[in-house]
Amino acid sequence: MKIINYIKESYSELVQKVSWPSKSELTNSAIVVLIASIILALIVWLMDVSFERIMKFIYGLLS
């Protein structure tokens, strides 16, 4: 019976107490996350390219 009580209380809380964002808030949040992800990906890519060039330079000096 505890499980049924838990499910009822959980449903009640989700319906009555949780404030769900509007569609426009979700869209704005998704755009912010998309832009931040693209910026982070570009930073990681630049670091990767830079490190590759540095390592090629160092290995070129050693051989």
Buried (B, 14 or more C-beta within 10 A) or exposed (E): EEEEEEEEEEEEEEEEEEEEEEEEEEEEEEEEEEEEEEEEEEEEEEEEEEEEEEEEEEEEEEE
